Amino acid sequence: MKEKLNEIIDGWKHVIMNDPFVEKIAKKRAAICAGCSEATKTAGVLKCAACGCPLIAKTRSMDSKCPKDKWDDE
């Protein structure tokens, strides 16, 4: 649980402090998430139903992995 929390904190840090490298990866990840059936909107927030994370932060956390192994960041 602590690891997941650290990933989300890292993601929110990158939301606030824009890094062009992170944004490039986040946009690629977000495009994948947009086409995934696990992406759900709850109270106006897009979340991953597989892990429960808000995608705005999850896609920006460089330590996060897609729970469905759909992200290929290489």
C-alpha positions in Angstrom: 0.0 0.0 0.0 2.8 2.4 0.8 4.4 1.8 -2.6 1.2 2.7 -4.3 0.8 5.8 -2.2 4.3 6.9 -3.1 3.6 6.4 -6.8 0.5 8.6 -6.6 2.4 11.3 -4.7 5.1 11.2 -7.4 2.4 11.5 -10.1 0.7 14.5 -8.4 4.2 16.1 -8.0 4.5 15.8 -11.8 1.0 17.3 -12.3 2.1 20.4 -10.4 5.7 20.6 -11.6 5.5 20.2 -15.4 8.4 18.1 -16.8 8.4 17.8 -20.6 9.8 14.3 -20.5 7.2 13.1 -18.0 4.4 14.8 -20.0 5.5 13.0 -23.2 5.2 9.6 -21.4 1.9 10.7 -19.7 0.3 11.6 -23.0 1.3 8.2 -24.5 -0.1 6.4 -21.4 -3.3 8.5 -21.3 -4.0 7.6 -24.9 -3.7 3.9 -24.1 -5.9 4.4 -21.0 -8.6 6.2 -23.0 -9.2 3.1 -25.1 -9.2 0.7 -22.1 -12.4 -0.7 -20.7 -10.9 -0.3 -17.2 -10.9 3.5 -17.5 -14.0 4.8 -15.6 -15.2 8.2 -14.6 -16.2 8.5 -10.9 -17.4 11.8 -9.5 -15.8 13.6 -12.5 -12.4 11.9 -12.0 -11.0 9.4 -14.6 -9.8 6.4 -12.7 -8.4 2.9 -13.5 -11.0 0.4 -12.3 -8.3 -2.3 -12.1 -6.2 -0.4 -9.4 -8.4 2.5 -8.4 -5.8 5.2 -9.1 -6.7 8.6 -10.6 -5.3 8.5 -14.1 -4.1 12.1 -14.1 -1.5 11.1 -11.4 -1.0 7.5 -12.3 0.1 8.3 -15.9 2.6 10.8 -14.6 4.2 8.6 -12.0 7.4 7.2 -13.6 7.3 4.3 -11.1 3.7 3.2 -11.9 2.9 0.3 -14.1 -0.4 -0.4 -15.9 -2.1 -3.2 -13.9 -3.1 -4.7 -17.3 0.5 -4.4 -18.7 -0.7 -2.1 -21.5 2.0 0.6 -21.2 5.2 0.1 -23.1 7.4 3.1 -22.0 10.5 1.9 -23.8 
